[in-house]
């Protein structure tokens, strides 16, 4: 849900604080702490992406609809025959939609964010 607070950085700071003695005083456990930190960050990104997935789906669908309307307007403006202006306008609409979605999903990262971008690109190619 879009109202979910992103507390991943707070959790990471808490982990770093708790793991500080292990890093500072035990050389043997430093690599284990680094591995655990990477795993924690990856899992936090994954689960936050799971939470945000439905919101991103709605946003992506809205962007695709907006892009379809823009292409439809371009077709009525320039006619049904393919022209340079029509293709440039369609590319501009696709680029705008992609950048809007990237603003939403890039701060979260992870596989769900990449998946949303791929779905949007596929929808753009179908137009």
Protein Blocks (a to p, Z undefined) as FASTA:
>chain_A
ZZlccfklmmmmmmmmmmmmmmmmmmklmmmmmmmmmmmmmmmmmmmmmmmmmmmmmmmm
mmmmmmmmmmmmmmmmnojbdcfklmmmmmmmmmmmmmmmmmmmmmngpjklmmmmmmmm
mmmmmZZ
